[in-house]
Amino acid sequence: MKIIVCIKEVVDPALSLDFGLSNRVVFREGLPLRLNPNDAAALAMALGLKSPDEGTQVEITLISIGPERVESYLKNGLALGADKAVRIWSEDFTKLSSHQKARLLTGAVSLSGADLVLTGTRSLDTANGQVGPLIAAWLGLPCTGDVISIELDEEQKSINLTRAIGRGEREKLQCPLPAVITVKGEEKLPYASLDSLIESKSGEVMLLTPADLGISGEELLNDPTGVTDLIYPRPRPRKVPPLDSSLLAFNRILQLLEGGISKRKGTMLKGSSEELAERLFELLKEEGVIRPATGP
């Protein structure tokens, strides 16, 4: 069984990316980057299918679009147990849309003849969620999204899937192979052994260009989609209780700036250990935390 896992590099989502501002692109210059968590979950899922317990011969190929630095993610995947790694790139690339990325990945998948293609449901930078469905549409394969677990069914030549459909609900379904699956979740990848990491440093990463995939520059530029606006979420406003009208205007403004939350008053206890224990016991009784035992 041949599995292809598409992985992507994204801007670290822990950063504040100008909340509330609007633009058409995600600024990456000078920002720390990381592997997209949903793509990492897809790789972890593929590695789970390769487990010796499954008893199925599985070959995993990693594919990523990007400059030379993305090879670090590919080689880490090789250290974890992937068999092959492919990087798609051309010096003519600038900012690729989801449509263009899906077209390139489709060309790579067509060359390999994969039984199962795994992608992340969406990325953390643009969150378009279009790449997986577009690959499936061009290949004419079934596509299932938001998958959180996969089980192989060799007799039926299919896979049993579990999807997250919101509000904690799950949906189980069966999908024939070959298929394209988009994975949801942030399942952590295992740590590779030191020997595997050292060996993967010299691992081969195949470099493919659009010409190698049979895609012309004109075909790639023919992009019917376009981002009109990319709006970052605003911080959620904090609810403020009604202000005390008996306070002076200055104190009401101060209460408003503090979010309407009054500061708690504390008491410092001093004394020996026995005195502190006794006083703490009395305070717990006064606050009702400790109540005297009632009769039968």
Sequence and secondary structure as in RCSB ss.txt:
>XXXX:A:sequence
MKIIVCIKEVVDPALSLDFGLSNRVVFREGLPLRLNPNDAAALAMALGLKSPDEGTQVEITLISIGPERVESYLK
NGLALGADKAVRIWSEDFTKLSSHQKARLLTGAVSLSGADLVLTGTRSLDTANGQVGPLIAAWLGLPCTGDVISI
ELDEEQKSINLTRAIGRGEREKLQCPLPAVITVKGEEKLPYASLDSLIESKSGEVMLLTPADLGISGEELLNDPT
GVTDLIYPRPRPRKVPPLDSSLLAFNRILQLLEGGISKRKGTMLKGSSEELAERLFELLKEEGVIRPATGP
>XXXX:A:secstr
 EEEEEE EEE TTS   TT EESS   TT  EEE HHHHHHHHHHHHHTSGGG    EEEEEEESSGGGHHHHH
HHHHHT SEEEEE  TT  S  HHHHHHHHHHHHHHHT SEEEEES  SSS    HHHHHHHHHT  EEEEEEEE
EEETTTTEEEEEEE STT EEEEEEESSEEEEE S        HHHHHHHHT   EEE TTTTT  HHHHH    
    EE             TTS HHHHHHHHHTTT          S HHHHHHHHHHHHHHTTSS      
